[in-house]
Amino acid sequence: MSYRLLIVEDTPELLEAISVFFREEGAGIWEVCTFDNGNDALVSVSEESYDLMILDIMLPGASGFDICKAARKKGDCRLSF
């Protein structure tokens, strides 16, 4: 069984490090989807479902808060911290 992970981060090195970690150390558990801006991630959240989201707050375009609100409104996110 695999889980879908959305990572949204506008710092290229950090985005790469986080995604590589989950792809390589996740033992095939994670299907990783990445975006470097909030607008593209917002579109993806409206079209896809994710099991876990790692969101930067300050992004070009929509913020991490906007993305989280969209996922919660859609019903994909039951718990957030």
N, C-alpha and C positions, 0 to 999 in steps of 0.2 A: 504494500500500500504506500502511495506517495501523497504528500501534502503540497499544496500550492502556497508559495511564499512570494509576496510582493515587497520589493525593496525600492524605496524612492529616496535618492540622495543626489545632490547636485555637485558634490566634490568627487571628481572621477576616481581618485586613489582610494577613497573610503568606500565608494560604491563597489569598486573592484575587489577590495579586501573582504568586505562582508559577503558578497556573492560567491567568491571563490571559497571562502570558509564553508558556507552552507552546501555548495556543490560538492566539494572534495571531502569534507569531514562529516557530511550528513549521511553518509553510507547509502546514497541513492534514495533517501527518504524525501528530499525536497525537490520540487520542480520550481526553479527560481525564475522570477520575472522581474526585470529591473527597468527603472525609468530615472532620467536625470532632471525631470521637471514635473511640476504639479499638474499641468493641464493634460499631458499625455496619460499620467497615472489616473487622473479623474475619469477620463474616458474609459480606460481599462477597467476600473472598479465598477463602472456602470454596465459594462458588458460581460465581465468575468466574475468568478467567485474565488476568494482566497481564504486559506485557513489561518494565515498569519501575515501581518503587515508590519514592516519596519519603516517608519516614516520620519524623514527630516521635517522639522516644523517650517523653517524659512526656506522656501523653494522659489525658483522662477515660476510665475504663473500661480496656480492654486497652491495654498499652503497645505502642510500635513494635516492641520485641523480640518480643512475643507474636505480632504480625501477621507479622513476618518468619519466625518459627519455623513458623507455620501454613502459609505459602506454601512454605517449604522442605520441610515434611513432605508436602505435597500433590504436590511435585515440580515446581512452577512456577518455582522459583528455583534456578538452578544455581550462581550466584556472588553472594556478598555481601561488602560491605566494612564 
